[in-house]
Amino acid sequence: MTAHRTDDHVHDLLGIGVGPFNLGLACLAEPLGLDAVFLERRGELRWHPGMMLDDAVLQVPFLADLVTMADPTSRFSFLSYLKQRGRLYPFYVRESFYPLRREFDDYCRWAADEVGTVAYHREAVAVTRTHDATGPVYVVACRDPRDGSRSTYRARHLVLGVGSEPHRPEALAGLTGAVWHSSDYLHVRDRLLGADDVTVVGSGQSAAEVVSDLLAADGHGRQRLQWLTRSPRFFPLEYTKLTLELTSPEYSRHFRRLDADRRDALLREQAGLYKGISAPLVDQIHEQLYRRSLDAVPQPRLAACAEVVDGRTEETPRGSRHTLRLRQTETGEEYEVETSAVVLATGYARATPRFLDGVRDRLRLDGHGRLDAREDFSVDREGGEVFVQNAEIHTHGFVAPDLGMGAWRNAAILERVLGEAPYEVERRVMFQDFGVPEGARRVVPAGAAR
Ligand SMILES: Cc1cc2nc3c(=O)[nH]c(=O)nc-3n(C[C@H](O)[C@H](O)[C@H](O)COP(=O)(O)OP(=O)(O)OC[C@H]3O[C@@H](n4cnc5c(N)ncnc54)[C@H](O)[C@@H]3O)c2cc1C
C-alpha cells in the first residue's frame, strides 16, 4: 500500500505528525490490516535533533519503546531493532535498561522505514469534514514545505500527534541576537562555546544537560556560566517506585475525573514528577563544579528563585549584550545581570493547532480553548473520530508526554477505532488505589447535597 496516494481514497486512519507516539500507532496498526497513513512535515524522522547529546540516555526503560507495552511480540520492538542491527548481545552485556537517546532516535527511523506508512514532506495545513455514502470523512490538506506543492488525504479517523512547540517566556520576548531555545542547542553549540559568557534559563532536564555539556566542553574554565531558574531549587525528577505508579492508566483515569481547576492546580504541584532533573545528572553537575573549584577559574553562578521579569539586548561591536532583569522570588528584590548569550531551557507549549480551524465547531474545547479529551482520547463532539496524542496533559495528567504510556494510549485509540480491542487495554496495573476504591461504601457528609 503506497503512503503517497492523494486522490479520493479514504483511509481508515490518518495520523498528523510522526513523533514516537504516532509512529507507535503506525506500528501497532500495521498487523491489523488497517488502511492507515501518517503525515510528517519533515523529510525524515529526527527525534529532538537539537538535544541529541552523545551521552544522553532515555529517561524511561527500553520497554517504553513504540509497541512492547501493548504487544510484546511485535516485530517493531526495540529488541527486534537491536537484533536486526546486530547489537542485541552488546545491549545484553551492557546491562542497562536505559538506551542512549541516539539509539532511540535511530530505532524510530528504523521502525518508520519498516512500517512504510509514513508520508514525508507532508505538512497538514487545513482539516475539514465531509460525508460520503459510508459516513463522515476528514479531508486533510497538506503542503510540501520544500516547494509549497499541495496534496489532499482523506480518512475516517484522525489522530493528532504534532507534539509541542518550544516555549519562549513573554518576559524574554525582547531579547534578540544570541538567544536560543534549548531545542536548538546542538545547532548553536559552537557559537555558545565561543561566547565569553552564557546564561541558561530554566531547570529541567534539558537545562541541566546543556549546563553539564558546557561545563565539560569548557575544560579550561574560560567561560563565565550562569544558570538561573525561578523554581525554588534545582529539583530532581522524583523516581521512586510508588511515585512511578502514578504513570498508570488508573491514575490517569482518576486525574481525568477531577474538575479542570483541580487538575491544573495538581499539575503545578506535580512538577517534580515530570519537570525535574534526573538525580544522576544533578550529582554529575555537582561533581563538575567541585572539580572546577580546584582551579583558579571563573566559577559558574547558579541561582534558584531567580525569575526573569524582563530582558533587553544591545548590539555592540563585540556582538549581542543582553541585560536580564531578575526578581528574587523569596525577597521580592529585583536586580540585573548581563550576558552575551542566552539558552532558553524553558520547556514546550501545546496549542490547539490552527489547521483544525475548519472543524473547530465539531471539537470539544474547554474554557481555555484546549482540546477536551475523553477517556478514550477522542476530542470530537460525536466521539471516536478525532483523537489526540500527547496533547491531553490537562485532562489525563503528566503521563501524556511519557513514552512509557504511549503504547497503552495507542491500544486504547485502536480499540475505539475498531470497536474491539486488538491489544489488551489494561485498566489496572499498579498496587495503589487512586481516588475512592471501587466498591467502597461512600459516606455523604452531613449537610451535603444528596
Ligand atoms: C530532549 C527531549 C528528550 C526527551 N526524552 C524523553 C524520555 O527519555 N522519555 C520520555 O518518556 N519522554 C521524553 N521526552 C518527552 C516526549 O516523550 C517527547 O517530547 C516525544 O518526542 C513526544 O512525542 P510526540 O509524538 O508527541 O511529538 P514529537 O516527537 O514532537 O513529534 C511531533 C511531530 O509532528 C510533526 N508535525 C508537527 N506539526 C505538523 C503538521 N502540521 N503536519 C505534519 N507534521 C507535523 C513534527 O515535525 C514532529 O516530527 C523528551 C522530550 C525532549 C524535548
The ligand as an SDF file (V2000), in Angstrom:
LIG
                    3D

 53 58  0  0  0  0  0  0  0  0999 V2000
   15.0850   16.4340   24.5170 C   0  0  0  0  0  0  0  0  0  0  0  0
   13.8960   15.6130   24.9620 C   0  0  0  0  0  0  0  0  0  0  0  0
   14.1060   14.3430   25.4740 C   0  0  0  0  0  0  0  0  0  0  0  0
   13.0060   13.5910   25.9050 C   0  0  0  0  0  0  0  0  0  0  0  0
   13.2590   12.3570   26.4310 N   0  0  0  0  0  0  0  0  0  0  0  0
   12.2280   11.6400   26.8980 C   0  0  0  0  0  0  0  0  0  0  0  0
   12.4780   10.3580   27.5060 C   0  0  0  0  0  0  0  0  0  0  0  0
   13.6240    9.9120   27.6050 O   0  0  0  0  0  0  0  0  0  0  0  0
   11.4160    9.6660   27.9900 N   0  0  0  0  0  0  0  0  0  0  0  0
   10.1260   10.1590   27.8960 C   0  0  0  0  0  0  0  0  0  0  0  0
    9.1940    9.4990   28.3530 O   0  0  0  0  0  0  0  0  0  0  0  0
    9.8510   11.3630   27.3180 N   0  0  0  0  0  0  0  0  0  0  0  0
   10.8810   12.0980   26.8390 C   0  0  0  0  0  0  0  0  0  0  0  0
   10.6230   13.3110   26.2800 N   0  0  0  0  0  0  0  0  0  0  0  0
    9.2050   13.7900   26.2090 C   0  0  0  0  0  0  0  0  0  0  0  0
    8.4090   13.2420   24.9960 C   0  0  0  0  0  0  0  0  0  0  0  0
    8.3780   11.8930   25.0170 O   0  0  0  0  0  0  0  0  0  0  0  0
    8.9080   13.6530   23.7270 C   0  0  0  0  0  0  0  0  0  0  0  0
    8.7350   15.0230   23.6270 O   0  0  0  0  0  0  0  0  0  0  0  0
    8.2540   12.9870   22.4860 C   0  0  0  0  0  0  0  0  0  0  0  0
    9.0290   13.3450   21.3860 O   0  0  0  0  0  0  0  0  0  0  0  0
    6.8260   13.4200   22.2500 C   0  0  0  0  0  0  0  0  0  0  0  0
    6.4040   12.7210   21.0920 O   0  0  0  0  0  0  0  0  0  0  0  0
    5.2480   13.2440   20.1340 P   0  0  0  0  0  0  0  0  0  0  0  0
    4.9850   12.1040   19.2160 O   0  0  0  0  0  0  0  0  0  0  0  0
    4.1080   13.7600   20.9320 O   0  0  0  0  0  0  0  0  0  0  0  0
    5.8080   14.5370   19.4040 O   0  0  0  0  0  0  0  0  0  0  0  0
    7.1400   14.9330   18.6560 P   0  0  0  0  0  0  0  0  0  0  0  0
    8.2430   13.9840   18.9200 O   0  0  0  0  0  0  0  0  0  0  0  0
    7.3220   16.3550   18.9980 O   0  0  0  0  0  0  0  0  0  0  0  0
    6.7460   14.7730   17.1190 O   0  0  0  0  0  0  0  0  0  0  0  0
    5.7350   15.5490   16.5370 C   0  0  0  0  0  0  0  0  0  0  0  0
    5.9550   15.5030   15.0350 C   0  0  0  0  0  0  0  0  0  0  0  0
    4.8740   16.1650   14.4030 O   0  0  0  0  0  0  0  0  0  0  0  0
    5.3650   16.8480   13.2700 C   0  0  0  0  0  0  0  0  0  0  0  0
    4.3820   17.8830   12.9230 N   0  0  0  0  0  0  0  0  0  0  0  0
    4.0270   18.9560   13.6850 C   0  0  0  0  0  0  0  0  0  0  0  0
    3.0680   19.6790   13.0540 N   0  0  0  0  0  0  0  0  0  0  0  0
    2.8140   19.0260   11.8840 C   0  0  0  0  0  0  0  0  0  0  0  0
    1.9060   19.2720   10.7970 C   0  0  0  0  0  0  0  0  0  0  0  0
    1.0780   20.3230   10.7900 N   0  0  0  0  0  0  0  0  0  0  0  0
    1.8910   18.3960    9.7540 N   0  0  0  0  0  0  0  0  0  0  0  0
    2.7290   17.3110    9.7520 C   0  0  0  0  0  0  0  0  0  0  0  0
    3.6300   17.0510   10.7370 N   0  0  0  0  0  0  0  0  0  0  0  0
    3.6520   17.8850   11.8080 C   0  0  0  0  0  0  0  0  0  0  0  0
    6.7150   17.3950   13.7290 C   0  0  0  0  0  0  0  0  0  0  0  0
    7.5740   17.6780   12.6490 O   0  0  0  0  0  0  0  0  0  0  0  0
    7.2260   16.2170   14.5860 C   0  0  0  0  0  0  0  0  0  0  0  0
    8.0050   15.3320   13.8330 O   0  0  0  0  0  0  0  0  0  0  0  0
   11.6990   14.1040   25.8240 C   0  0  0  0  0  0  0  0  0  0  0  0
   11.4820   15.3880   25.3230 C   0  0  0  0  0  0  0  0  0  0  0  0
   12.5760   16.1360   24.8900 C   0  0  0  0  0  0  0  0  0  0  0  0
   12.3360   17.5270   24.3980 C   0  0  0  0  0  0  0  0  0  0  0  0
  1  2  1  0
  2  3  1  0
  2 52  2  0
  3  4  2  0
  4  5  1  0
  4 50  1  0
  5  6  2  0
  6  7  1  0
  6 13  1  0
  7  8  2  0
  7  9  1  0
  9 10  1  0
 10 11  2  0
 10 12  1  0
 12 13  2  0
 13 14  1  0
 14 15  1  0
 14 50  1  0
 15 16  1  0
 16 17  1  0
 16 18  1  0
 18 19  1  0
 18 20  1  0
 20 21  1  0
 20 22  1  0
 22 23  1  0
 23 24  1  0
 24 25  2  0
 24 26  1  0
 24 27  1  0
 27 28  1  0
 28 29  2  0
 28 30  1  0
 28 31  1  0
 31 32  1  0
 32 33  1  0
 33 34  1  0
 33 48  1  0
 34 35  1  0
 35 36  1  0
 35 46  1  0
 36 37  1  0
 36 45  1  0
 37 38  2  0
 38 39  1  0
 39 40  1  0
 39 45  2  0
 40 41  1  0
 40 42  2  0
 42 43  1  0
 43 44  2  0
 44 45  1  0
 46 47  1  0
 46 48  1  0
 48 49  1  0
 50 51  2  0
 51 52  1  0
 52 53  1  0
M  END
$$$$
